[in-house]
Amino acid sequence: MNTHLMTFQNTSIVLGEGLRQSVLLEDACKTSSIVLIADENIAELYGKEMQSYLQSSSKEVYLLTFPPGEASKSRATKEKLEDQMQKKGLGRDTTLIGIGGGVTTDLAGFIASTYCRGIPLILMPTSLLGMVDASIGGKTGVNTPYGKNLIGTFYLPETLIIDFDFLVSLPKEGIEEGLVEVIKMALTSDKKLFDEMEKAGESLLKLDKPLKRIIKRACEIKLEVISTDFEEKKGMRRILNFEHTVGHALEKFFNYQMPHGTAVAIGIIAESFIACELELLKRTYFNRIVKLLKPLAPCKQFDLREVYDYMILDKKSQDQLPRFVLIDNIGHVLAFNDDYCTLVEEDVVLNALQFIQEI
Ligand SMILES: NC(=O)c1ccc[n+]([C@@H]2O[C@H](COP(=O)([O-])OP(=O)(O)OC[C@H]3O[C@@H](n4cnc5c(N)ncnc54)[C@H](O)[C@@H]3O)[C@@H](O)[C@H]2O)c1
């Protein structure tokens, strides 16, 4: 059954099954032309059939594709896709539908926000990470040789359609990666969700009721957080940066070859270790976090000093020292004067890095 979750600003958010060929999708497309943007995998799996479906309502529907992967989240891909749209004579009377993982929703959102100074956008995330995180909150963007997501906009879709059926084709690693993000949200915002995930265990790997329930809850949490601080001008949205100081430094150290979900899982353990060492977080809670995440955080050897130095590049750093978002309970982040992050002694950080090499 489909659920209308809520309307956030002007975005209508719907979760359910069978939505990729539905009256709901047709009704959401109010313009005479439609552009579907998908990576080549998703175009094959779903894009072509969606194009035929939408064409049956006598609209002009184009499917534009790009190679899958993070490397495509670039200014070059954006330009190529925009040129293809212009060549087809598409103007403001065009709805852009981004179908895919976070790479597609970020890229499609960015294109929609600047094409003819903004055209209607529909997002249909297909990866679990896309459903619970990337498609929610209006952040769009591309990477540059200098870093990730350095160029982009805040732009909300008119409609966000989360069709659980897409998950059928997602490999197990994709589900695990998304689950790590949900565990992170539970740790910062919802103890009940963490308890539920602990209990559900491996059953969350199946496309069944427990997984659908936690996707819905994760969407609600992300919406709650961003609604307090949509354009990241205050501190609250910073709680989404939990694990980033360690996680991003590891991703950089491994030259972005470490799976993102692994970096997130290790980052959560390391930053929870710091909170535990500082006697902010109870050891029993820390042990539960390690138990839940350990299978998703395979042990990796790395140079502690080099990873520490990468942490200083984090955007939260102050006076050349890394800062951390810390939890003091499962489901709660410490405010630190509404900054939601704090400096931590170097030896505590190095101990945390040592710990994650040993678990
Ligand atoms: N905008 C935000 O707030 C935000 C938040 C978190 C992450 N992100 C971004 O999201 C991106 C990562 O997202 P991702 O992990 O979804 O990456 P992705 O879009 O590259 O998808 C990963 C792979 O899975 C495939 N795939 C996706 N859905 C599938 C399905 N249903 N069946 C089979 N294969 C499928 C894709 O083709 C791709 O090969 C990063 O660029 C990150 O920066 C953005």
The ligand as a Gaussian input file, in Angstrom:
#p B3LYP/6-31G(d) Opt

LIG

0 1
 N       22.579000      14.778000      -1.618000
 C       22.769000      14.209000      -0.449000
 O       22.290000      14.685000       0.590000
 C       23.560000      12.936000      -0.382000
 C       23.556000      12.180000       0.805000
 C       24.265000      10.981000       0.824000
 C       24.950000      10.550000      -0.319000
 N       24.936000      11.313000      -1.445000
 C       25.660000      10.894000      -2.646000
 O       25.162000       9.638000      -3.079000
 C       26.166000       9.001000      -3.870000
 C       26.219000       7.541000      -3.522000
 O       24.955000       6.967000      -3.807000
 P       24.808000       5.442000      -4.234000
 O       25.555000       4.590000      -3.308000
 O       23.365000       5.187000      -4.451000
 O       25.651000       5.409000      -5.592000
 P       25.283000       5.186000      -7.130000
 O       24.240000       6.112000      -7.576000
 O       26.567000       5.215000      -7.867000
 O       24.713000       3.706000      -7.135000
 C       25.604000       2.651000      -6.837000
 C       25.510000       1.554000      -7.904000
 O       24.302000       0.831000      -7.701000
 C       23.588000       0.741000      -8.906000
 N       22.186000       0.694000      -8.525000
 C       21.449000       1.661000      -7.948000
 N       20.221000       1.223000      -7.697000
 C       20.158000      -0.045000      -8.122000
 C       19.146000      -1.038000      -8.161000
 N       17.926000      -0.815000      -7.654000
 N       19.435000      -2.229000      -8.714000
 C       20.675000      -2.486000      -9.206000
 N       21.676000      -1.602000      -9.193000
 C       21.413000      -0.400000      -8.670000
 C       23.993000       1.956000      -9.714000
 O       23.791000       1.742000     -11.095000
 C       25.466000       2.071000      -9.337000
 O       26.236000       1.213000     -10.147000
 C       27.466000       9.738000      -3.586000
 O       27.819000      10.508000      -4.697000
 C       27.124000      10.651000      -2.405000
 O       27.867000      11.838000      -2.414000
 C       24.250000      12.483000      -1.489000

